[in-house]
Amino acid sequence: MKIIVLGGDGFCGWPTALHLSAQGHQVTIVDNLVRRVTDIELGAESLTPIAPIEERLAAWRETRNTPIDFVALDVARDYDELEALFRDLQPEAIVHFAEQRAAPYSMKSPRHKRYTVDNNVNATHSVLCAMVEAAPDAHLVHLGTMGVYGYGKAKGMRIPEGYIDATLHSGGVSTDVEILYPVDPGSVYHMTKTLDQLLFLYYAKNDALAITDLHQGIVWGTTTEETELDDRLVNRFDYDGDYGTVLNRFLMQAAIGHPLTVHGTGGQTRAFIHIRDTVRCIERAVSTPPERGGRVRIMNQMTETHRIRDLAAMISGMTGVPVEHLDNPRKEASENDLVVANDTLIGLGLSPTKLSDGLMNEVVAIARRYADRCDRSKIVCSSRWVKPLAAE
Ligand code: NAD
């Protein structure tokens, strides 16, 4: 298949592009490399030394004798170029990772909030518009988040895959309908993902676009079969307070002997997936497009759920590094349960990688290998969800 990977230089996009190429697909990466600019803004580079994009692509060509094309383009702003690219390439699938993906970064300041909304909503809308004009037969696979469901309402319930049956009551009449699961975003970043859902709903209905929205859990791990082939193919490993996701952050903290920083009680339960399963799930989603002219296909892309304090205790037990509780910068329930349906991906043949499979040690080993690149002052989150009250 001809596949465009939007945001293919990022943490999920790079290993996905390599995996799709390794499966024999013809891959074109589109990225404006903004994530590398954000590294400079935050003064926090990936723990692993990621090579420039040209070097990454050359390494892949040398290793596998398979080219991956690269187009530098801003998906949110360079609309004409995006449409022209879709028209020229006629992709069968478009995988869309090209969004600002960190909740803490989205809450840093009015500029960061506005950038996240402008970038994410415009990127998704431009992709949909350009598909209608130039690639209506392509299948769009978007990376959404489990965070659209929120983490408080579904007490004792299994969170379904995107939709829920509801009965509407009004004016003495009741109607049974299937609706999108009521959204409950916990940050400006998560809010953009809920807005994406409406854009998908509309374009699937109005223009019969084939769309799969993957509600992904928090990704952990860093290497895949393909990124391990050459040092120049190494994937990002974010550890800073804005971009470092919780489990990788704990594993990195353990590797350098920094206390495992738990926000609040650590009673938050979250969904997780290993990066190796991310790339496999996307490959399966790409090769099984949904019917067009109907609803958006939504899959929960996660393999297990864990309470944050249990994860910290597990890693502390593994490594002897103590746990430290910090104030929670987020506005969220201090404790929640989370039971999630993931039947579609399991039905498509995914055999989940679990925390118990020994890969946590591999992440600790990688973090130890690059420990001298870590700036300890960047580890703790500095963003705040709610402005502190002015002193009286
Ligand atoms: P990332 O920041 O590492 O990668 C995103 C890539 O998109 C970067 O290379 C960036 O330069 C590019 N990009 C951003 N805006 C762009 C634009 N306007 N035009 C062109 N390129 C642009 O993030 P990631 O962790 O790889 O996440 C990818 C997607 O997966 C995101 O949409 C994110 O919401 C979703 N997701 C990630 C996680 C996770 O734990 N990493 C969890 C759930 C969902």
Boltz pocket constraint, residues with backbone or C-beta under 6 A from the ligand:
constraints:
  - pocket:
      binder: B
      contacts: [[A, 6], [A, 7], [A, 8], [A, 9], [A, 10], [A, 11], [A, 12], [A, 13], [A, 30], [A, 31], [A, 32], [A, 33], [A, 34], [A, 35], [A, 36], [A, 73], [A, 74], [A, 75], [A, 76], [A, 77], [A, 96], [A, 97], [A, 98], [A, 99], [A, 100], [A, 101], [A, 119], [A, 123], [A, 143], [A, 144], [A, 145], [A, 146], [A, 216], [A, 217], [A, 218], [A, 219], [A, 220], [A, 236], [A, 245]]
      max_distance: 6.0
